[in-house]
Amino acid sequence: MPPPAPVTPVVLRGIITAAGCSQVDEDRFNWFFTTPDGKRIIVIPKQGDLVSLEIMMEILDPLPMNDGEFVKHHEAVLRRLG
């Protein structure tokens, strides 16, 4: 997958939820998810304007999501958030 543009933490949260990840916990600074297969924990920081591209790619690369699905989820999240 080519690198996407950085997104806000809320948008990234919506994208990985749409990709089948499940939120298992959260604290003041982070959301915690499991991958669809339940084998990996994903941590998304709540703070900051944008999630860095490096962190986004670390989160997105192992997910079973192709470029088209990423774009579809991204657009759906943006529509939902208005």
Steps between C-alpha positions, in 0.01 A plus 500: 500500500645840413530732797179691566498857621504537880156508661365603840491241779118487482506427126765228542289347777202489264704348217637213705159436656352476150784261409381259770713597800331501839556756772591319820594788730596864522672731739550873513758497221431196277241266349586129500375266228553140397554403140219305332683172573551602866875439482624856528428806712485835322549822694368826354601820675211735578717810519630710213354653189616221267640149541845488342537307177753267664255402776212469253695261279603291801131468589362449149760270338406180689126550450317305228412816308594599146525853358141505379366392837709764677359771276144368546533492880670842508224661293228334709655624824532855365131497388392371842700765684358770274 
